Amino acid sequence: MNRSTVTVRRLDGGDEPLKGSAVTLFEDVSALSTRHGRPVPAPVMEGCLAALGPGARMARASLVQAECWGWLLAPHPPDLVAISPTGSGKTLAFLLPLIADLAAGPPPPPPPPPSAPPPLLPPPPPASGAGFPSPREE
């Protein structure tokens, strides 16, 4: 499979440029960051490489892995569907960004909401005797 057979298509039918060119080897993933801007944790990469066996550091990422990592290890990752033959590395393509995101720690807190603008008009005064009992004197 060559890069000309890989396409990225949005649900509305528009095409997107490929983002997998930054990933050629497995070790290239360590230069990317999670969706929260944190680097992919070294223990995650070391665990993946150890599971893949000797020589994995210099092994080439499959096209589906390169594209998934290019998209999912980005500041604002989109929803993604990957269609690729069995054995092409889809599971690792999706799990590596997920595990990296979890291992990097909790996401930064969201920014505080903007303060509410003051009301344009003051609230109306309460209606007296409008069906409410009057206070009793003791």
Residue pairs with C-beta under 8 A, 6 or more apart in sequence:
1 63
1 88
2 63
3 18
3 63
5 63
6 18
6 20
6 63
6 64
6 67
7 15
8 15
8 16
8 17
8 18
8 19
8 67
8 71
9 15
9 16
10 16
18 67
18 70
19 67
19 70
19 71
19 74
20 61
20 63
20 65
20 66
20 67
20 68
20 69
20 70
21 66
21 70
22 28
22 31
22 32
22 70
23 29
23 32
23 61
23 65
23 66
23 69
23 70
24 60
24 61
24 66
25 57
25 58
25 59
25 60
25 61
26 45
26 48
26 49
26 52
26 56
26 57
26 58
26 59
26 60
26 61
27 45
27 49
27 57
27 58
28 61
29 40
29 45
29 61
29 69
29 73
29 96
30 39
30 40
30 42
30 45
32 39
32 40
32 69
32 73
32 74
33 39
33 40
33 73
33 75
34 40
34 73
34 97
34 100
34 101
34 104
35 72
35 73
35 74
35 75
35 76
35 77
35 97
35 101
36 101
36 104
36 107
36 108
37 75
38 104
38 105
39 104
40 73
40 96
40 100
40 104
41 100
41 103
41 104
43 103
44 96
44 99
44 100
44 103
48 56
48 92
48 96
49 56
49 57
50 56
52 59
61 69
61 89
62 84
62 88
62 89
62 93
63 84
63 88
64 82
64 84
64 88
64 89
64 90
64 93
65 88
65 89
65 92
65 93
65 96
67 82
67 93
68 80
68 82
68 90
68 93
68 94
68 97
69 93
69 96
69 97
71 77
71 78
71 80
72 80
72 93
72 94
72 97
73 97
73 100
77 97
80 94
82 90
82 93
82 94
84 90
